[in-house]
Amino acid sequence: MKVKQVLFDGKCGLCNKEILYYQSIAPKGKFQWIDITVPKNLALYPSINLRDALMNLHVVEGKNIKSGVDAFICIWSELSYFKLLGLFVRLPIIYQFACIIYRLFANYRFKNLSHCKIVDKQK
């Protein structure tokens, strides 16, 4: 069994609340929770740039990297209370809708968090 590494924005209050909740219900040994706002943590994943890491939740499992809705589905598939949600979101029309909503929310959140604005100005 490979441990899934969840890369999240530790400076985002909403992200922290959600991750803390997942941590409280996740089976032991399934996940490693990694705050990518700590520079040494993100340096471990050279294929993921800071902007993308701040914009989207990521799950790394071996060489496989999932982001956005796919990352949430990956997490939910391991959480007893969320397995059905993960299956539901995988349905074709629901999946496309969830991706659109996630992208809109991610863009809104990114544009409104000061630490994300700094990264955007550095481009």
N, C-alpha and C positions, 0 to 999 in steps of 0.2 A: 504494500500500500504506500503510495507516494503522498507526501504531505503537500497540500495545495497552499501556495503562498499568495496571500491576498494583499495587494498593494493598494493602499488608500491614502487619501489626503488628510493627514493628521491635524492640519490647521483649520479644517472645515468643521464647524460645530455639528452640522447635520450628519456629516460623514462619521464623525466620532461617535455620536449617539447610536447610529445604526450599527457600526462595527462593535461597539460595546454590547449591544443587544445580541448580535450574532455570537460574539464570544461567550456570552452567558448561556446560550442554548446549544452551542456546537459540541459535538462529541470530542473528547480529548484526543489529540494526536492527528486530527483531520486537517487542521489549518495552522499556518504560521501567519500572524498578522503583522504587516510591515508598513510603517509610516514612511511614505516616500518623501516627506518634507525634510527628513533627516538625510543630508547629502550622502553619507556613507551607505545608506540603505539603497538609494536609487543607483548608486555606482555599481551595485551588484548585478544590475540589469541593463547592460549597455545598449540593448536593442530598443529600449523604451526611453524616449526623451522626456524631460521634465514637463513640458507643456502637455503632452499626451497623458502622462501619469497624473497630472493634476486635473485634467479634463475628464478622464474616464477611470472608473474602477477597473483594476486588472487582477486576474488570477493566473498564476504561473504554476503549471504542473509539468515538471520535467522540462522539455523543450517546447511544450505547447503553451501559448499565451492567449488568453481570452480577455476581451475588454467589453465594457458597456453592459448591455443586456445579457450577453453571453456569459460574462463574469458573474452576474447575479444568478443566472440559471445554474451555473456551476456550483455556487455556494448553496443555493436553495436545495439542490439535489442531495446535499449531505445533511440537511436540517429537517428533522421529523415533521415539524409544523409547517414547513414550506415546500415539501416535496410536490404536493399537488399544484401549488402555485407555479413551480418550475415546469411541470408538465403542461399546465394550461398556457403559460407564456410561450411555450414551444410551438403551439398550434399556428399554422401558417399566417392567417390574417392577424391574429393577436400578436404574433412575433413582430410583424412589420409595424404594427401600431405602437407596440412597446418601444421599438427602436426609434421611431419618430419622436415619441414623448420623451424618451431618455435623452436624445440629442438636443431637443429644445431646452430641457431642464439643465443639462450639463453646460450648454452655452450660456444660459442665463446665470447659473451659479458662478461659472468661470469669470464672466464679465463683472460680477459684483463682489468678488472677494479680493481684498487688497493684495494678498500674496500672489494671486493669479495675475492681477493686472501688471505687477512688476515683471513677471516672466514674459507676458505679452509684449511689453515695451522693449525687452531685450532682443527681440527677433531682428 
